[in-house]
Amino acid sequence: MRPFLWELFSDFLILDNYKLIFKKGDNLVRIENLVKNYGEVNAVRSINFTANKGEILGFLGANGAGKSTTLKIVSGYLSPTSGNVYIDDLNILDNSLEIRQQVGYLPELNPLWGDMKVYDILKFTGRIYDIVGRKFDQALDRVIEQCGLNGVLHKRISACSKGYKQRVGLAMAIIHDPKILILDEPVNGLDPNQIIEIRELIRNLGRDKTIIISSHILQEIQATADRIVVINEGQVVADGTGEELMASLKGNTLLTLVVKNALIETIELLPSEIEGLQLKDITENENLHTIQINYPADLDPREKVFNFAIKSKWSILEMSPYKKNLEDVFRSLTGAEVIDA
C-alpha cells in the first residue's frame, strides 16, 4: 500500500473478528447537546436531534451553519468538544471504532484518486474494513448492483463522469453494508439528469438504511427526505416533515390576479367588499390590470374574488396564489427575507 494512503486510512482500520451487538429502538442515531469549537469559533452549539431506523433525514443549513462539522462528528471523523452521539445506544466517545463500522460517509469533496480504476478503489476500500476474498466478491456484486457501476468497473476514475464518480463514492461508503449512510452534498455539481439518477439511488438505499443527507438544493431535500432538520448558527431551529415546516410558516398568502376591462375605482373596492383582503399592488398595461392581493393563510378568497369580478364584468385571465415552499421556510428560519404579504 502506498505510504500516504496508509497514513490517511490507518485510523479507520477495523479490528479483526470484532463483532457488534446492537440494541433495538426507534432512534438509530441520537445526537445530544453536541458542541464543537474551533478555538474561539463556536461551529456547533448544543445540537439535539434524532434519526430513526429506515428514515431519510434531510439536514439543512446555510453555509457556515455547522452542517458538515456535525456530520463529520457523527461519522467519527471529528471529536466533539462536548456532548455525544449515540448509535443504537453506543456513544461516539467510547465506541468510535465500532460506530465507524456501522456508518458509511460520503463527504462533500468526494475523495477519489483519478489514476485508480473503479474496481481497485473498491477493493482498497474493502480491505480497510477487512472485507477480502469471497466476502469482497459478495460485497462488490452488491454495490455494483445498488450503484449501477457495471459499465465502469474497469475504467479509470478520471475517465468517469461526475455522476458516476458520485456513484463510486456511494459504493465506497456502503461497501461494508453500514446501517447508517451520511451524505454531505451528494448532488453538488451534477446536471439535472444526474441529480435524478442519484436521487433514485438514494431512495433505493433508504429502503434498508438510515440516511442523513445534507444539500443546498432544497427541492432535492423536499423530494427525497422523510423528515427535515434545519440548523442556523450551530443550533437546531426546526425539525419536522416538509409539510409541517411549511405549515408552521406564518404570514399572508399572495394572490395574483390578471383581469381585463377593469376600472381602478372598482379594483380599489375589493378590500371593502371581501373581508381580510389587502391590495398590495396594481399595475396597468393597456387594457389589462395585474392585481396583487394579500390575505391570511387560513383564508381562501378566490371564489369571492371570482364572483366580484363577474359582477364587475371583468374578464379574468389569471388567478394564481403564491404558495409558500421549503425555500421560504429555510429563509425564514435562517434570518433571510421571505416573500410575504
Buried (B, 14 or more C-beta within 10 A) or exposed (E): EEEEEEEEBEEBBBEEEEEEEEEEEEBBBBBBEBBBBEEEEBBBBBBBBBBBBBBBBBBBBBEEBBBBBBBBBBBBBBEBBEBBBBBBEBBBEEBBEBBBBBBBBBBBEBEBBEEBBBBBBBBBBBBBBBBEEEEBEEBBEBBBEBBBBEEBBEBBBEEBEEBBBBBBBBBBBBBBBBBBBBBBBBBBEBEEEBBBBBBEBBEEBBEEBBBBBBBBBBEBBBBBBBBBBBBBBBBBBBBBBBEEBBEEBEBBBBBBBBBEEBEEEBBEEBBEBBEBBEBBEBEEEEEBBBBBBBBBBEBEBBEBBBEBBEEBEBEBEEBEBBEBBBBBBBBBBBEEEBEBB
